[in-house]
Amino acid sequence: MRIHYKNNREIHKDLNVYNAIFDRSPIPRRGATAIEAIVVAAIVLIVFLLVLMSLPRSRESARLLTCRDNLRGIGEGMILYDQVKERLPEVAASFEPDSKAPGPLATILDEFGVADLRRARDEAKAVQAGSPRAIAVDRPPGMTCQSDPNALVSEFKAPVSYRANTGSEPGGVDGPFAPGVRRSIAEVEAADGSSFTAAYSERLVGDGRDVEARQAYRLVDQAIERSGCGSTGGIWKGDAGFSWRESTWRSTLYNHLDRPNPAKSCIARDGRTADMGASSGHIHGVNTLFLDGGVRFFTNDVDIKIWRDAATTGIKRSP
């Protein structure tokens, strides 16, 4: 088939189209402009910052999981103790600020003679009920939370990040570990439900300095009322969480008088009443162990009624 052209202009036009379609020679590329370089650099910087910001969150997520695992271990020991003794560890009815009476955690560990509550279930078969054995170590694993720096580098011999719930009142009257009462998980289950009753929660360990701080508390002369600590009076103490062995507000007991992570905590000088709230190094809340062994996270702004209801067993202490 022959193509007839009227003039040279048509010939050149067809040649240009042919060259545009079939020319395989590389097309020259222009260099990147300054604006394009700035955009690329900005994108790289944003990605780097996002990765950098995610690292602390990832570490905190790991610490949060470890803390929950610690509480689950405490829960296993608590449930096992209840099965053996048919009651929860008892808190003394009257105690002084420097009481030597064993705390709930020490009672469980002494019963089974193990350093780590997570091993309690495995060791229980070898232990005879009513034959407590001494603990070989002062700082067993699972007693401190990795999100609380003071607990990890504490100057105290046996610091503890976890405390037993005494209830919703300053004197501890309606919680599973209220002073002077004997309660079993079965009794609480029948009254208020073990899955609705807090057993243990977190509390920041002090740094040993007697100055105003969230991890410290005030020692006051007057009895603590339901209204809480008040704004003035007393002296600051930095020995919170001093020992998991002793049964005191200073170290092993707490209540739900205030929401998690309250600004201030206080203890009456006679040791009978306190506004000792749950607190932690986690972001925006605390982990709480329930009597059924489950662990839940409560935010700082939880409804105060929900928080206080979670503290109660539904069993009132006899006068």
Residue frames as qw, qx, qy, qz and C-alpha x, y, z in Angstrom:
[[0.000, 0.890, 0.457, 0.000, 0.00, 0.00, 0.00],
 [0.452, 0.188, 0.019, 0.872, 1.47, 3.26, -1.08],
 [0.124, -0.799, -0.410, 0.423, 0.75, 6.56, 0.61],
 [0.403, 0.565, 0.266, 0.668, 0.57, 9.60, -1.60],
 [0.307, -0.599, -0.282, 0.683, 1.64, 12.91, -0.07],
 [0.317, 0.896, 0.292, 0.107, 0.61, 16.21, -1.44],
 [0.211, 0.876, -0.276, 0.335, 3.67, 18.01, -0.22],
 [0.519, 0.290, -0.639, 0.487, 6.79, 17.74, 1.96],
 [0.322, -0.415, 0.385, -0.759, 4.98, 19.16, 5.00],
 [0.893, -0.172, -0.017, -0.415, 2.80, 16.05, 5.25],
 [0.821, 0.229, -0.474, 0.220, 5.85, 13.81, 4.92],
 [0.215, 0.393, -0.561, 0.696, 7.63, 15.55, 7.79],
 [0.589, -0.355, 0.208, -0.696, 4.48, 15.41, 9.94],
 [0.961, -0.063, -0.190, -0.191, 4.20, 11.61, 9.59],
 [0.660, 0.320, -0.517, 0.442, 7.90, 11.20, 10.32],
 [0.117, -0.456, 0.458, -0.754, 7.55, 13.18, 13.54],
 [0.813, -0.253, 0.090, -0.517, 4.64, 10.95, 14.68],
 [0.921, 0.142, -0.356, 0.075, 6.66, 7.81, 13.85],
 [0.415, 0.409, -0.543, 0.605, 9.66, 9.03, 15.80],
 [0.393, -0.436, 0.347, -0.731, 7.51, 9.96, 18.79],
 [0.916, -0.154, -0.003, -0.372, 5.99, 6.44, 18.89],
 [0.973, 0.105, -0.150, 0.139, 8.97, 4.24, 18.13],
 [0.295, 0.694, -0.456, 0.472, 11.91, 6.22, 19.40],
 [0.842, -0.417, -0.329, 0.091, 13.39, 4.15, 22.30],
 [0.449, 0.391, -0.358, 0.719, 16.17, 6.53, 23.19],
 [0.390, -0.487, -0.598, 0.502, 16.20, 7.51, 26.93],
 [0.023, -0.880, -0.261, -0.396, 14.40, 10.71, 27.79],
 [0.361, 0.304, -0.428, 0.771, 16.69, 13.11, 29.58],
 [0.470, -0.691, -0.541, 0.098, 15.65, 13.68, 33.25],
 [0.033, 0.783, -0.144, 0.604, 15.81, 16.99, 34.97],
 [0.348, 0.102, -0.704, 0.610, 17.37, 17.32, 38.46],
 [0.338, -0.654, -0.661, 0.143, 15.29, 17.55, 41.65],
 [0.011, 0.749, 0.040, 0.661, 14.25, 21.03, 42.60],
 [0.088, 0.271, -0.605, 0.744, 14.89, 22.57, 46.00],
 [0.623, -0.196, 0.134, -0.745, 11.18, 22.35, 46.87],
 [0.894, 0.019, -0.396, -0.208, 11.12, 18.63, 46.09],
 [0.528, 0.234, -0.660, 0.481, 14.18, 18.05, 48.26],
 [0.210, -0.269, 0.452, -0.824, 12.56, 19.92, 51.15],
 [0.799, -0.121, -0.085, -0.583, 9.36, 17.84, 50.83],
 [0.832, 0.103, -0.540, 0.068, 11.32, 14.56, 50.87],
 [0.294, 0.264, -0.627, 0.672, 13.35, 15.68, 53.90],
 [0.458, -0.252, 0.265, -0.810, 10.15, 16.66, 55.73],
 [0.886, -0.060, -0.279, -0.364, 8.59, 13.25, 55.05],
 [0.691, 0.169, -0.615, 0.339, 11.70, 11.46, 56.33],
 [0.021, 0.291, -0.522, 0.802, 11.73, 13.64, 59.47],
 [0.669, -0.218, 0.060, -0.708, 8.04, 12.96, 60.18],
 [0.897, 0.006, -0.429, -0.107, 8.54, 9.19, 59.83],
 [0.491, 0.243, -0.620, 0.561, 11.57, 9.35, 62.13],
 [0.238, -0.289, 0.396, -0.838, 9.64, 11.32, 64.76],
 [0.818, -0.158, -0.137, -0.535, 6.72, 8.89, 64.62],
 [0.823, 0.072, -0.539, 0.165, 9.07, 5.94, 65.17],
 [0.262, 0.287, -0.552, 0.738, 10.82, 7.80, 67.99],
 [0.466, -0.279, 0.217, -0.811, 7.52, 8.62, 69.68],
 [0.875, -0.100, -0.308, -0.359, 6.31, 5.02, 69.44],
 [0.557, 0.253, -0.710, 0.348, 9.33, 3.61, 71.31],
 [0.135, -0.207, 0.619, -0.745, 8.33, 4.87, 74.81],
 [0.740, -0.031, 0.051, -0.670, 4.77, 3.67, 74.22],
 [0.815, 0.173, -0.543, -0.102, 6.03, 0.24, 73.21],
 [0.326, 0.234, -0.741, 0.539, 8.18, 0.02, 76.32],
 [0.379, -0.137, 0.434, -0.806, 5.29, 1.15, 78.52],
 [0.828, 0.034, -0.241, -0.505, 2.99, -1.42, 76.90],
 [0.688, 0.166, -0.685, 0.174, 5.50, -4.13, 77.80],
 [0.073, 0.183, -0.656, 0.729, 5.77, -2.85, 81.37],
 [0.603, -0.101, 0.117, -0.783, 1.97, -2.71, 81.63],
 [0.854, 0.055, -0.447, -0.261, 1.72, -6.36, 80.58],
 [0.491, 0.187, -0.724, 0.447, 4.41, -7.36, 83.08],
 [0.220, -0.183, 0.469, -0.835, 2.56, -5.53, 85.84],
 [0.781, -0.051, -0.094, -0.615, -0.66, -7.32, 84.97],
 [0.773, 0.133, -0.619, 0.039, 1.22, -10.63, 85.03],
 [0.166, 0.227, -0.683, 0.674, 2.51, -9.78, 88.52],
 [0.507, -0.112, 0.293, -0.803, -1.04, -9.16, 89.70],
 [0.851, 0.054, -0.356, -0.382, -2.27, -12.39, 88.13],
 [0.559, 0.190, -0.735, 0.333, 0.47, -14.21, 90.03],
 [0.143, -0.151, 0.567, -0.797, -0.71, -12.59, 93.25],
 [0.709, -0.022, -0.046, -0.704, -4.24, -13.62, 92.31],
 [0.772, 0.101, -0.621, -0.092, -3.21, -17.26, 91.91],
 [0.321, 0.130, -0.738, 0.579, -1.57, -17.26, 95.34],
 [0.358, -0.100, 0.326, -0.869, -4.60, -15.53, 96.90],
 [0.795, 0.004, -0.253, -0.552, -7.10, -17.99, 95.40],
 [0.691, 0.118, -0.700, 0.137, -4.96, -20.96, 96.39],
 [0.072, 0.156, -0.650, 0.740, -4.61, -19.66, 99.95],
 [0.578, -0.067, 0.137, -0.801, -8.39, -19.29, 100.12],
 [0.822, 0.061, -0.479, -0.303, -8.83, -22.87, 98.93],
 [0.543, 0.120, -0.733, 0.391, -6.43, -24.19, 101.57],
 [0.094, -0.029, -0.590, 0.801, -7.57, -22.02, 104.49],
 [0.064, -0.639, -0.746, -0.174, -11.15, -21.39, 103.38],
 [0.129, -0.933, -0.223, 0.253, -10.60, -17.68, 103.97],
 [0.470, 0.771, -0.117, 0.413, -8.47, -14.82, 102.73],
 [0.540, 0.054, -0.437, 0.717, -5.35, -13.67, 104.63],
 [0.329, -0.836, -0.438, 0.032, -6.50, -11.74, 107.69],
 [0.257, 0.566, -0.188, 0.760, -5.38, -8.20, 108.51],
 [0.337, -0.240, -0.669, 0.618, -4.94, -7.41, 112.21],
 [0.125, -0.825, -0.544, -0.085, -7.80, -5.45, 113.81],
 [0.214, -0.971, 0.050, 0.093, -5.45, -2.94, 115.35],
 [0.821, 0.137, 0.033, 0.553, -2.01, -2.00, 114.16],
 [0.283, -0.800, 0.049, 0.526, 0.54, 0.69, 114.76],
 [0.430, 0.840, -0.217, -0.249, 2.31, 2.67, 112.01],
 [0.190, 0.606, -0.772, -0.034, 5.38, 0.42, 112.42],
 [0.881, -0.136, 0.283, -0.353, 3.46, -2.82, 112.88],
 [0.068, -0.444, 0.876, 0.178, 5.40, -6.06, 112.58],
 [0.708, 0.240, 0.592, -0.303, 2.23, -8.05, 111.80],
 [0.359, -0.029, 0.736, 0.573, 2.57, -9.78, 108.42],
 [0.410, 0.364, -0.132, -0.826, 0.80, -8.20, 105.46],
 [0.857, 0.268, 0.251, -0.361, -1.53, -10.22, 103.21],
 [0.679, 0.604, -0.413, -0.056, 1.20, -10.89, 100.65],
 [0.033, 0.528, -0.794, 0.300, 3.66, -12.05, 103.32],
 [0.676, -0.095, 0.573, -0.453, 0.99, -14.33, 104.80],
 [0.883, 0.403, -0.007, -0.239, 0.48, -16.04, 101.44],
 [0.513, 0.632, -0.568, 0.125, 4.19, -16.43, 100.78],
 [0.245, -0.450, 0.756, -0.406, 4.84, -17.75, 104.29],
 [0.830, 0.038, 0.361, -0.424, 2.06, -20.31, 103.86],
 [0.915, 0.401, 0.019, -0.040, 3.51, -21.82, 100.71],
 [0.666, -0.529, 0.358, 0.386, 7.18, -21.13, 101.34],
 [0.661, 0.408, 0.373, 0.507, 7.88, -19.82, 97.85],
 [0.288, -0.391, 0.029, 0.874, 9.64, -16.66, 96.79],
 [0.155, 0.074, -0.441, -0.881, 7.49, -16.05, 93.74],
 [0.552, 0.213, 0.495, -0.636, 3.71, -16.06, 93.95],
 [0.657, 0.421, -0.355, -0.515, 3.49, -17.26, 90.36],
 [0.402, 0.258, -0.878, 0.017, 5.03, -20.55, 91.52],
 [0.432, -0.201, 0.588, -0.653, 2.58, -20.99, 94.39],
 [0.865, 0.139, 0.013, -0.481, 0.23, -23.27, 92.48],
 [0.730, 0.386, -0.563, 0.028, 3.08, -25.57, 91.39],
 [0.210, 0.350, -0.751, 0.520, 4.49, -25.78, 94.92],
 [0.581, -0.345, 0.179, -0.715, 1.19, -26.12, 96.79],
 [0.915, -0.068, -0.342, -0.205, 0.99, -29.93, 96.64],
 [0.671, 0.167, -0.551, 0.468, 4.24, -30.20, 98.57],
 [0.028, -0.329, 0.402, -0.854, 3.09, -27.92, 101.36],
 [0.300, -0.443, -0.832, 0.147, 1.00, -29.04, 104.32],
 [0.213, -0.750, -0.241, -0.578, -1.70, -26.58, 105.38],
 [0.598, -0.789, -0.035, -0.136, -0.85, -24.84, 108.63],
 [0.814, -0.321, 0.130, 0.466, 2.88, -25.37, 108.34],
 [0.297, 0.952, -0.065, 0.010, 4.33, -22.03, 107.23],
 [0.822, -0.063, 0.067, 0.562, 7.95, -21.84, 106.21],
 [0.217, -0.749, 0.056, 0.623, 10.30, -18.88, 106.24],
 [0.606, 0.790, 0.085, 0.041, 11.01, -16.88, 103.11],
 [0.801, -0.132, 0.113, 0.573, 14.60, -16.97, 101.92],
 [0.376, 0.275, 0.206, 0.860, 14.66, -13.62, 100.13],
 [0.039, -0.509, -0.389, 0.767, 13.64, -10.07, 101.00],
 [0.343, 0.516, -0.151, -0.770, 12.73, -8.96, 97.49],
 [0.560, 0.175, 0.802, 0.117, 10.92, -11.76, 95.66],
 [0.042, 0.049, 0.576, 0.815, 10.07, -11.33, 91.98],
 [0.177, -0.523, -0.734, -0.396, 6.64, -10.01, 91.11],
 [0.311, -0.663, -0.516, 0.444, 6.36, -7.51, 93.98],
 [0.109, -0.601, 0.054, 0.790, 7.42, -4.41, 92.08],
 [0.585, 0.723, 0.364, -0.043, 6.09, -2.76, 88.93],
 [0.631, 0.042, 0.281, 0.722, 8.56, -1.86, 86.19],
 [0.144, 0.742, 0.316, 0.573, 6.66, 1.36, 85.47],
 [0.444, -0.893, -0.038, -0.071, 7.54, 2.65, 88.94],
 [0.552, 0.594, -0.424, 0.403, 11.22, 3.70, 88.86],
 [0.296, -0.632, 0.495, -0.517, 11.37, 4.14, 92.64],
 [0.925, -0.192, 0.219, -0.244, 10.35, 0.51, 93.13],
 [0.901, 0.362, -0.150, 0.187, 13.15, -0.75, 90.89],
 [0.498, 0.449, -0.387, 0.633, 15.96, 1.28, 92.46],
 [0.537, -0.765, -0.128, -0.331, 14.49, 1.57, 95.93],
 [0.118, 0.549, -0.662, 0.497, 16.71, 2.07, 98.93],
 [0.730, -0.293, 0.342, -0.514, 14.23, -0.06, 100.88],
 [0.244, -0.319, 0.915, 0.037, 15.05, -3.70, 101.48],
 [0.195, 0.274, 0.936, 0.108, 11.68, -5.14, 100.43],
 [0.273, 0.241, -0.013, -0.931, 9.60, -2.56, 98.49],
 [0.298, 0.374, 0.878, 0.024, 6.15, -3.44, 97.21],
 [0.122, 0.018, -0.339, -0.933, 4.06, -1.91, 94.39],
 [0.476, -0.308, -0.667, -0.483, 0.86, -3.85, 95.17],
 [0.170, -0.146, 0.593, -0.773, -1.54, -3.38, 98.08],
 [0.097, -0.359, -0.928, 0.012, -4.56, -5.14, 99.54],
 [0.232, -0.446, -0.293, -0.813, -7.97, -3.45, 99.32],
 [0.067, -0.162, -0.756, 0.631, -9.58, -2.54, 102.66],
 [0.119, 0.679, 0.720, -0.080, -12.71, -1.00, 101.13],
 [0.196, 0.681, 0.321, 0.628, -14.21, 2.41, 100.43],
 [0.425, -0.883, -0.157, -0.125, -13.93, 3.93, 103.93],
 [0.112, 0.813, -0.468, 0.327, -11.00, 5.62, 105.74],
 [0.511, -0.499, 0.632, -0.300, -10.96, 2.90, 108.41],
 [0.316, 0.247, -0.882, -0.248, -11.39, -0.06, 106.10],
 [0.515, -0.008, 0.632, -0.580, -14.71, -1.70, 106.91],
 [0.781, 0.385, 0.276, -0.408, -16.18, -3.09, 103.71],
 [0.469, 0.634, -0.571, -0.230, -13.25, -4.45, 101.68],
 [0.933, 0.026, -0.356, -0.037, -11.99, -8.05, 101.40],
 [0.659, 0.080, -0.460, 0.590, -8.94, -7.16, 103.53],
 [0.311, -0.776, -0.007, -0.548, -10.66, -4.87, 106.03],
 [0.152, 0.387, -0.744, 0.522, -8.78, -4.95, 109.36],
 [0.332, -0.129, 0.696, -0.624, -10.15, -7.33, 111.95],
 [0.806, 0.207, 0.158, -0.532, -12.42, -9.47, 109.74],
 [0.362, -0.171, 0.882, 0.249, -12.25, -12.94, 108.24],
 [0.659, 0.503, 0.068, -0.555, -13.72, -13.30, 104.79],
 [0.574, -0.028, 0.755, 0.316, -13.63, -15.98, 102.16],
 [0.092, 0.149, -0.546, -0.819, -13.99, -15.62, 98.42],
 [0.142, -0.382, -0.888, -0.214, -17.14, -17.78, 98.61],
 [0.103, -0.654, -0.552, 0.507, -18.73, -15.33, 101.07],
 [0.023, 0.495, -0.164, -0.853, -17.92, -12.38, 98.85],
 [0.068, -0.044, -0.800, -0.595, -19.19, -14.25, 95.80],
 [0.119, -0.541, -0.832, 0.028, -22.52, -14.83, 97.54],
 [0.111, -0.715, -0.371, 0.582, -22.81, -11.21, 98.66],
 [0.168, 0.824, -0.083, -0.535, -21.39, -9.01, 95.92],
 [0.851, 0.520, 0.042, 0.064, -19.63, -11.26, 93.40],
 [0.700, -0.429, 0.254, 0.512, -15.88, -11.96, 93.27],
 [0.526, 0.360, 0.399, 0.660, -15.64, -10.52, 89.75],
 [0.020, -0.856, -0.240, -0.457, -16.96, -7.18, 91.08],
 [0.582, -0.811, 0.018, 0.056, -14.71, -6.89, 94.13],
 [0.411, 0.757, -0.428, 0.274, -11.19, -5.46, 93.96],
 [0.897, -0.355, -0.160, 0.208, -8.53, -7.39, 95.87],
 [0.589, -0.415, 0.136, 0.680, -5.23, -5.66, 95.07],
 [0.434, 0.880, 0.129, 0.144, -4.13, -2.58, 93.19],
 [0.663, 0.292, -0.143, 0.674, -0.97, -0.57, 92.62],
 [0.278, -0.954, -0.085, 0.079, 0.57, 2.16, 94.73],
 [0.485, 0.736, -0.308, 0.357, 3.74, 4.10, 93.97],
 [0.790, -0.317, -0.272, 0.448, 6.77, 3.38, 96.13],
 [0.169, -0.979, 0.033, 0.111, 8.30, 6.36, 97.92],
 [0.653, 0.596, -0.278, 0.375, 11.80, 7.59, 97.21],
 [0.694, -0.255, -0.413, 0.532, 12.80, 7.91, 100.87],
 [0.186, 0.189, -0.103, 0.959, 12.65, 11.74, 100.88],
 [0.087, -0.600, -0.696, 0.386, 10.23, 13.35, 103.34],
 [0.044, 0.259, -0.141, -0.954, 9.00, 16.02, 100.92],
 [0.604, 0.454, 0.331, -0.566, 5.69, 16.72, 99.18],
 [0.152, 0.311, -0.782, -0.518, 5.31, 14.38, 96.22],
 [0.766, 0.008, -0.261, -0.587, 2.70, 12.12, 94.63],
 [0.741, 0.067, -0.665, 0.069, 4.56, 9.01, 95.81],
 [0.162, 0.134, -0.659, 0.722, 4.77, 10.34, 99.38],
 [0.406, -0.636, -0.614, -0.233, 2.03, 10.78, 102.01],
 [0.125, -0.593, 0.284, -0.743, 1.21, 13.05, 104.94],
 [0.459, -0.266, -0.779, 0.335, 1.22, 11.81, 108.53],
 [0.239, -0.543, -0.067, -0.802, -1.51, 13.77, 110.37],
 [0.069, -0.142, 0.742, -0.651, -2.63, 13.92, 113.99],
 [0.599, 0.111, 0.303, -0.733, -6.39, 13.72, 113.42],
 [0.564, 0.191, 0.803, 0.009, -8.47, 10.77, 112.26],
 [0.016, 0.082, -0.592, -0.801, -9.13, 10.76, 108.50],
 [0.517, 0.395, 0.462, -0.603, -12.72, 11.51, 107.52],
 [0.645, 0.434, 0.611, 0.149, -14.56, 10.51, 104.35],
 [0.282, 0.947, 0.032, -0.149, -13.80, 13.96, 102.96],
 [0.810, 0.430, -0.136, 0.375, -10.16, 12.93, 102.67],
 [0.678, -0.050, -0.250, 0.690, -6.82, 14.44, 103.59],
 [0.134, -0.944, -0.175, 0.246, -7.61, 18.12, 103.48],
 [0.528, 0.793, -0.074, 0.294, -5.17, 20.70, 102.23],
 [0.100, 0.733, -0.485, 0.466, -2.88, 21.37, 105.19],
 [0.689, -0.542, 0.358, -0.321, -1.38, 19.84, 108.32],
 [0.974, -0.087, 0.196, 0.078, 0.91, 16.95, 109.12],
 [0.198, -0.696, 0.584, 0.368, 4.39, 16.06, 107.93],
 [0.771, 0.481, -0.304, -0.286, 5.37, 14.48, 104.63],
 [0.654, -0.385, 0.649, 0.053, 6.86, 10.99, 104.64],
 [0.493, 0.585, -0.500, -0.406, 8.68, 9.31, 101.74],
 [0.164, -0.296, 0.939, -0.060, 8.66, 5.68, 102.92],
 [0.790, 0.213, 0.139, -0.558, 5.50, 4.49, 101.14],
 [0.912, 0.311, -0.246, -0.108, 5.78, 0.86, 100.07],
 [0.194, -0.739, 0.625, -0.162, 8.59, 0.32, 102.56],
 [0.109, -0.252, 0.961, -0.042, 7.98, -3.44, 102.88],
 [0.625, -0.082, -0.544, -0.554, 5.61, -6.09, 101.54],
 [0.414, -0.076, -0.856, 0.301, 5.95, -7.88, 104.88],
 [0.011, -0.175, -0.573, 0.800, 4.20, -5.42, 107.18],
 [0.027, -0.619, -0.755, -0.215, 0.45, -4.91, 107.49],
 [0.137, -0.574, -0.257, 0.766, 0.12, -1.12, 107.49],
 [0.404, 0.868, 0.249, -0.149, -1.27, 1.73, 105.44],
 [0.135, -0.796, 0.432, 0.402, 2.33, 2.74, 104.87],
 [0.123, -0.415, 0.827, 0.360, 3.19, -0.37, 102.89],
 [0.047, 0.045, 0.969, 0.238, 0.55, -3.00, 102.11],
 [0.153, 0.601, 0.753, -0.221, -2.98, -1.56, 102.47],
 [0.005, -0.012, -0.254, -0.967, -4.99, 0.92, 100.40],
 [0.285, 0.519, 0.706, -0.389, -8.59, 2.09, 100.01],
 [0.243, 0.452, 0.610, 0.605, -10.94, 3.48, 97.37],
 [0.090, -0.717, -0.396, 0.566, -11.73, 6.74, 99.12],
 [0.172, 0.723, -0.218, -0.632, -10.36, 8.69, 96.14],
 [0.823, 0.552, -0.045, -0.130, -10.05, 7.94, 92.43],
 [0.890, 0.002, 0.085, 0.448, -6.83, 6.35, 91.13],
 [0.541, 0.245, -0.005, 0.805, -3.70, 8.51, 91.23],
 [0.230, -0.919, -0.319, 0.020, -4.94, 11.08, 93.77],
 [0.270, 0.814, -0.225, 0.462, -2.92, 14.24, 94.21],
 [0.118, -0.560, 0.616, -0.541, -2.34, 13.53, 97.93],
 [0.748, -0.247, -0.615, -0.040, -2.42, 10.64, 100.37],
 [0.185, -0.590, 0.456, -0.641, -2.47, 10.75, 104.16],
 [0.654, -0.201, -0.721, 0.112, -2.40, 8.46, 107.20],
 [0.510, -0.792, 0.008, -0.335, -3.56, 9.20, 110.75],
 [0.072, 0.661, -0.678, 0.314, -0.69, 9.07, 113.20],
 [0.624, -0.257, 0.640, -0.368, -2.34, 6.23, 115.15],
 [0.003, 0.234, -0.902, -0.364, -2.47, 4.16, 111.95],
 [0.375, 0.317, 0.815, -0.306, -6.19, 3.40, 112.17],
 [0.495, 0.760, 0.381, -0.181, -7.50, 5.53, 109.30],
 [0.362, -0.321, 0.466, 0.741, -6.09, 6.73, 106.01],
 [0.607, 0.716, 0.087, -0.332, -6.77, 8.20, 102.61],
 [0.348, -0.458, 0.722, 0.384, -4.35, 5.90, 100.82],
 [0.728, 0.532, 0.072, -0.426, -5.37, 5.67, 97.17],
 [0.846, 0.139, 0.408, 0.313, -4.17, 3.49, 94.33],
 [0.194, 0.898, -0.239, -0.315, -1.46, 5.02, 92.13],
 [0.871, 0.069, 0.365, 0.321, 1.02, 3.91, 89.49],
 [0.215, -0.527, 0.401, 0.718, 3.61, 4.96, 86.95],
 [0.378, 0.370, 0.761, 0.375, 1.36, 3.89, 84.07],
 [0.037, -0.080, -0.247, -0.965, -0.25, 6.43, 81.78],
 [0.454, -0.217, -0.210, -0.838, -3.70, 7.60, 82.92],
 [0.819, -0.309, -0.116, -0.469, -4.58, 4.84, 85.41],
 [0.297, -0.472, 0.794, -0.241, -3.85, 1.74, 87.49],
 [0.550, 0.025, -0.805, -0.222, -4.12, -2.04, 87.20],
 [0.536, -0.311, 0.460, -0.635, -6.46, -3.70, 89.69],
 [0.255, 0.056, -0.963, -0.058, -6.74, -7.38, 90.59],
 [0.670, -0.270, -0.031, -0.691, -10.21, -8.74, 91.41],
 [0.594, -0.324, 0.662, -0.321, -11.08, -11.65, 93.69],
 [0.918, 0.288, 0.223, -0.160, -11.84, -13.89, 90.71],
 [0.713, -0.214, 0.420, 0.519, -8.23, -13.48, 89.51],
 [0.482, 0.693, 0.356, 0.401, -9.03, -11.07, 86.67],
 [0.382, -0.383, -0.023, 0.841, -7.08, -7.84, 86.15],
 [0.269, 0.825, 0.446, 0.221, -8.65, -4.62, 84.89],
 [0.388, 0.074, -0.023, 0.918, -7.33, -1.16, 84.13],
 [0.081, -0.851, -0.494, 0.160, -9.07, 1.84, 85.73],
 [0.366, 0.560, 0.077, 0.739, -8.47, 5.34, 84.39],
 [0.232, -0.059, -0.427, 0.872, -7.88, 8.33, 86.63],
 [0.330, -0.035, -0.012, -0.943, -11.26, 9.82, 85.73],
 [0.297, -0.266, -0.908, -0.131, -13.32, 6.70, 86.52],
 [0.468, -0.606, -0.222, -0.603, -16.69, 7.53, 88.07],
 [0.082, -0.437, 0.688, -0.574, -16.10, 7.70, 91.83],
 [0.783, -0.122, 0.287, -0.539, -19.21, 5.61, 92.54],
 [0.911, 0.286, -0.285, -0.080, -18.01, 2.82, 90.24],
 [0.406, 0.506, -0.634, 0.421, -14.56, 2.93, 91.85],
 [0.334, -0.353, 0.601, -0.634, -15.95, 2.80, 95.40],
 [0.892, 0.013, 0.083, -0.445, -18.46, 0.08, 94.53],
 [0.784, 0.381, -0.485, 0.068, -15.58, -2.02, 93.21],
 [0.115, 0.486, -0.687, 0.528, -13.97, -1.83, 96.67],
 [0.577, -0.257, 0.432, -0.644, -16.85, -3.32, 98.63],
 [0.041, 0.080, -0.995, -0.041, -17.68, -6.95, 99.39],
 [0.550, -0.342, -0.436, -0.625, -21.32, -6.38, 100.25],
 [0.699, -0.387, -0.566, 0.202, -20.57, -7.69, 103.76],
 [0.165, -0.829, 0.144, -0.514, -20.69, -5.22, 106.63],
 [0.397, 0.205, -0.733, 0.513, -18.35, -5.63, 109.57],
 [0.537, -0.637, -0.552, -0.041, -20.16, -6.42, 112.80],
 [0.114, -0.841, 0.189, -0.493, -19.92, -3.64, 115.41]]
